[in-house]
Amino acid sequence: FGELLFLISDILGRALKNLDGLLQMPYGCGEQNMALLAPNIQHLHYLKGTQQLTTAIMEKATNFLTSGYQRQLTAFVVRSFAKAQSFIYIDPRTIQESKTWLEHKQQENGCFEKSGKLLNNRMKLTLTLSAYVTAALDMNISQHDPLMNKSLACLKESISDMSNTYTTALLASVFTLAGDVETRAHLLQHLDTVAVREGGFLCWSQTAAETSASLSVEISSYVLLAKLSASPTAEDLGYASGIIRWLTGQQSYYGGFSSTQALEALCSTLVFSPEGWSTGTVQADICQLTFDVNQGNKLLYQEEALQDVSGKYRLEVKGTACASISVHYNIPTPTDVTTLSVKVQLEVNTTSESARPKFTLKIQSL
């Protein structure tokens, strides 16, 4: 039985350790292309915002962005390309043409009609699709633009129905970006009443019966974005910490997430505390391990193997930096791996008129 203890200064430390694998060349259809393009942008914004962006990472990521720039998925593209402008040249005509196309899809009431095939079933609802498009537009056009005003009016007329948690979380993020403090507060208050709280963790699911992990990640990420995108108070940051704890637990082994929204939400969180230090100490009966994390080594992914895993361990962390700690272990393969024994015996019944053989099947489970 072996055990490893990891201490990471940044919550995204595991993702940064495996950055080569997480930075990907966008390809495939429009939706697949943008799903691969968006994380590159989020990683760059995070590294730039925390003064950790190196020339090598910048060069690799911008090469991928330039390639992905050739493909489009209108609303997502407007949102992603607006952010990518900080790193590569984006032809303004591309975004303007996308905006014009969206204008033609806007209905009289300000909502947007579905066009083409949507792989995300959540977006097939008119209100949800309109909220997503509005969030995308808010990244690149003035809130006083007629297109934005009409779309916000459409959304505001529908907020009385908050039965769909996914849509409500998305709306909270939209009205936060739009600066509508009153509507934002109303939506967040409702979301707080349906939050799932357990042991310091905070998350949301669509319904009690529908507990899709990827959907919960996306909903919780939208709530986190809503909490942190409007000059968050100390109370907001404290509330957000519960969501952050839960989201970091949903990372894959390589640091990725099932939704690009999680990466965006966590990146927006970590730029609030780019500085700081922390010391983590692991104590056991026969050993003591100490990890120091500071500005000089915060990108270093520290790990230590615990040779004797028996006994109790105590972990103590002091400091002002945000850290993520995880324990990984493996269990040796059993010597006898046989769990099922099957024996087939063929018999011929010579006394029967039928010449068909008789099969006797014996199954033994250990």
N, C-alpha and C positions, 0 to 999 in steps of 0.2 A: 504494500500500500504506500504510494508516494503522494506528496502534497506540495504545492507551490503557493507562495504568497506573493501577490503583486501589489505594488504601491505606485500610483500614477499621480503626478501633480495636477495635470489637467483632466477634466472629466472626459475629454476627447483624446486622452493620451494613447489609448489603445488604437484608436482610429489613426492617429498620427504615426504610430509605430508601423502600421500596415498601410501607410499612405500610398505606396506604389500600387497596391492592389485595389485601393478605393478610388484612386484617380483613374477614370476609364475613358476610352475612346467612344464617343457617342456614335451609335449606328442603329440600323433597323428602321422600323416605321416611325412616324412622328412621335407617338407617345413613348415608345421605347427610347428613342433618341433623346428626348427631353428628360426622361427619368435618369439617364446616365449623365447628361450635361449638367443638371442642377446641382448634384453633390459637389462637382468640381468648383462651382461658383461659391457654394457655402464654405468649403474648406479654405478657399482663397480669402474670402471676407473675414473669416475667423482669424487666420494667420496674420493677415494685414492688420486687423483691429487690435491684436495682442502683440504686435511687433515681432512676430516669429517667422515671417515669410522670407524664405531664402531664394537666391537666384535660381538654383536648380529646380526647386518646386514650382516657382513662377513660370519658368520656361516650359516645363512639362505640362502643367495645367493649361497654360494659354494655348499651347499647340492643340490640345484636345478641344478647348473652347472654340478655336478658330474652325476646326473641322465640324463641330456640332452646329456652328452658326449657319451652315449651309442648309439645314433642314428646319422645318417649322411645324408647330402645333399651336395655333394662334394665341389663345389666352395665356397658356403656360409660357409661350415664347416671349410675349410682351413682358411678363413678370421677370423671367430669367435674363433676357437680353438687357433689360434696364439695369440689372445688377452687374451683368458682365461688362458693361460699358466702362467700369473702373479698371478693367484689365486688358481688354482688347478693343479694337475699333469695331463699332457696330454702325452700319449705315443707317442714319436717321430715317431714311425712306422706308426701311424694312419695318420699323416699329410704327411709322405713320400709316403705311399700307395695311398693317394688321389692325390698327385702330379703326381705320375706315371700314374694313371688312366687318368688324364687330358692330360698328354703328348700323350697318345694314341689317344685322341680325337682332337689333334691339326692337322690341315691340312698343306699342303706344304707351303701355303702362310702365315702361322702363326696364322690364325684365328681358332676358335674352332667350331666344328660342334655340333648341338643340339643332345642330347641323352635323351630318355625318354620323359615323358609328363611334360611340363612346365606350371604351373598354372598362372605365370605372363606373360601376352601376350606381354609385352614390350621386354622380353628376347627372343622372337621367331625370332627376327631379328639377323642375323649372327653378324653384327658389334656390336650391343648392348650387345649380349651375350658374345662376345669376350672381350669387354671392361670390363664387370663385372668380368669375370674370371681373367683377367689381374690384376684388382684391388685387387682381393682376393689373388692372388699369390704374389703380391708385399708386402703383410704383412709378408711373411714367407721365401722368397727366395731372393737370391742376384739378383740385376738388371743386373749382367753380366752373369747370368745363360742363356744357350741357349734357354730354354723354354720362358723366359721373353723377351729376345732379339727378338725372332721370333714374339711373340705376339704384342710387341710394334711396330715392323715394319709393321705388318698387319694393325694396327690401324692408323699409321701415313700415310699410303697410301690412307686412306679413309677420311681424315679430310677435304678434299676440299668440300665435301657435308655436309653442316651443317643445312640442312632443318629440321632435327629431333632434336628439342630442348632437349628432354630427353637424347638422345644419346650424344649430344654435351656437356651437363653438366656432364655426366658420364665420358666422355673423358677428360674434363678439370680436373676432380678429379684424373684420372689415370695418366696423364702426370705431374701433380703436385707431386704425390707420386714418380714418376719416375725421377724427377729432371730435366725434359726437359723444361727449362725456356721459350725458344722461342715458342714452340708449345703451352704451357700453356697460354702464353700471347695472342697468336693468337685466341685461343678458348674463353678466357675470354672477349676479345675485342668484339667478335661477340655476345656473350651472353649479354653483356651490351647493345647492340643495340636493343635487343628484350625483354629487361626487362620491367616489368609492374611497373610503379612508381605512387604512389598515397599517398599524405599526409605523406611523410617520410617513407612509407613502400616500400619494394622492394621484388618482387617475380617474378616467371616465370610460364607460362603455355605452354602446348604443342602447341596449336594453339589458335587463337582468338575464334574459335568455340568450341574447346574442353577444357573446364575449370573445369575438375575434381579436386576437392579439394585435394584428397589424392595424385594425380599425381603432382599437383603444389607443395605440401609439399616435395615430393621426389626430384623433379628437383631443387627446391630452396635449399634444404639441400646439394645436390652435389655441387652446386655453392659455398655455404658457406664453405664446406670442402676444396674446391679448393683454396679459398681465404685465409684460415687460416692454411693450412698444410705445408706451405713453408716459415717459418720465416716472418710472416706478418709485414708489415710496419704500421705506424700510419694511413696512407691513406687506407690501406687494412682493418684495424680495423674499421675505420669510415664508409667505404663502407658496411662492414659486419653488422654494427649496424642496417641498414635498413632491412636487411634480418632477423636478429634476432627479430626485432619488429614484423615483419609479422608472423614469425614462432610461436612465443609465443602466438599470437592470435589464432592459430589453435589448441591449446591444448584442450583436453577434460576437463570436469569439474574436473576429478581426476588427471589431469596432464599428461596423455598419449598422444601419437600421432598416426596418421594413418600410419606412416612409421617409421621403425627403424632408417632410415637414419637421421631423424630429431633429434632424441635423441643423436646420435653419433655426429652430427654437433654442437649441442648446448653444449654438454659436452666438445668438443674440444675448444669451445669459452670461457667457464667460467673458465677454468684452467689458462687463461691469467691474471685473476684478482681475485685470491683467497682471497686477503686481501682488506680491505677498510671498510668504514662506510657510513651511510646515515641517514638522518632524514627527515621524511615525515610529512607535516602538512596539515590538512584539515580544512579549515575555512568556517564558515557559519554565518548567522546573529545571531544565538542564541547559537552556540557552536564552540569549537575548539578541534580537535583531533590531537595528536602528536604521531608518531611512531618512535622509535629509533632502528636502526639496526646496530649491530656491530659484531665482531668476536665471542662474547660470546653468542649471541642469533640468529645468522643468520639462524639456522635450525628451529627456532620457526616460525610457521605460524600464523601471527597476524591478527586478524579480529575484527572489531568493528561495532556494530549495530547502525545505525542512526535513532533515534526515530522519529524525525520530518523531513520528507523528502521534505517538501515544501521549496521553495526558491532556491537560487543559492549557489554553492559550489566552492571554489577555492583550488586547490592542488598545493603545493610547495614542491619540494624535493631538498635537498642539500647534497653534499657528494661525495664520490669517488667509491662507490659500485654500482654494477649493480642490479637494482630492477625491479620487475614486480608488477603492480598495476591493480586491476580489481574491477569493481563494479557489484554486483549481486542484482537483485530485483525480487519481485514476485507481481503478481496482484491478488487480492481477486476474488474468483469465484462469478460471478453475482448471485443475489438472484433467479432470474427467468432464469433457464438454458434451457428452452424449446425453440428450434429454428425451429422445424419442427413438424407440426401436420398432422396426416394422419387419415382419416375417411373412412371406407369401408361400403357401404350399399348394401344389397342383395335384389333384386326385381325379381318377377316372372311375366312375361308378359302372362296373361291368354288369350289374344286375338290372340296370335301368334300360328301358327301351330307347332312351335318348343317348346318343354318343357324346353329348356335350360334356366337357370337363367341369369339374367342381373346384372352385377356388376357395381356399380357407385363408382368411387374412387375420393375422394376430398382431395387435398393436400393444406395446408396453411403454408406458410413460414413467420416467424416473423422477 
